[in-house]
Amino acid sequence: MSDLAWALVAPLNIFLFLVVPIWLVLHYRSKRRLDEGLDEHARTRLEQALQQSEQLAERVETLERLLDQEVPEWRQR
């Protein structure tokens, strides 16, 4: 084989036998995790975040109600 052929064969072999298998393993591992959905810890954190957002929404509504009573024109400012 010529020098040019060896120059192409070596990087190609490294790519095929080292990079491609690692790439495939990582790809399918991440795909499997996406298909599994949320684990218990993530689900618990999500439920806590939803509960906090509901509490914050209630607080904002209360503050808006109070501002409407105390300063009726506050929304136009």
N, C-alpha and C positions, 0 to 999 in steps of 0.2 A: 504494500500500500504506500501511497505517496505521503509526503509530509502533510499536505493539506488535508488528506483524508484522516490521518491520525489527529490532526488539530481539531477536527469536527467530531470524531468518534468519542474522544475522552470526555468533553463537556456534555455530550449527548447522553453517554452512559451514566455520568454522575447525576444528571437531571432525571433520567428515567428510573434509576435504582435508588436514589436518595430523596430527591425533592418530591417527586410525584407521590410516592407512598405516604410520606408525612402529610402532604397537602390533602390527599384523599381521607386520611384518618381524621384530621382536624375538621375537614368539611362535613363529613358525615356525623361526627360527634356533635358539632354545633347544630346540625339539622335535627338530630335526635332530641337534643335538649329543647329545641323550639317546639317539636311535636309533643313533648311530654307536658308542656304547660308549666304552671307555677308550682313550686314545691310548697310545703306547709309554711315555712318561714316567710317566703315571699308573699304568700296568700294572707298571712297574718298582718304583715306590714302594710299590704294594700288595704285591708279592711280598716286598720288603724288610721291610715291616711284618709280614707273615705269618711270615717267618723269625724276626724278633725276638720275636714273641709265642710261637713254639714254644720258643725259647731260654729265655725267661722262665718258661714253664710247666715246663720241665725243671729250672730252678734252684729253683723253688718246691717241686717234688717232692723234690729233693735236700735242701733245707732241712727239709721236713717229716719226711723219713726220719731226718735227723740229730737233730731235736728228739724224735722218737719214741724214739730210742735213749738220748739224754741226759736228757730230761725227759719221762717217759712220761705224766704227767698234764697236759701243757700244753694239750691240746685242751679239757679241762673248765674251764679257768680263764677 
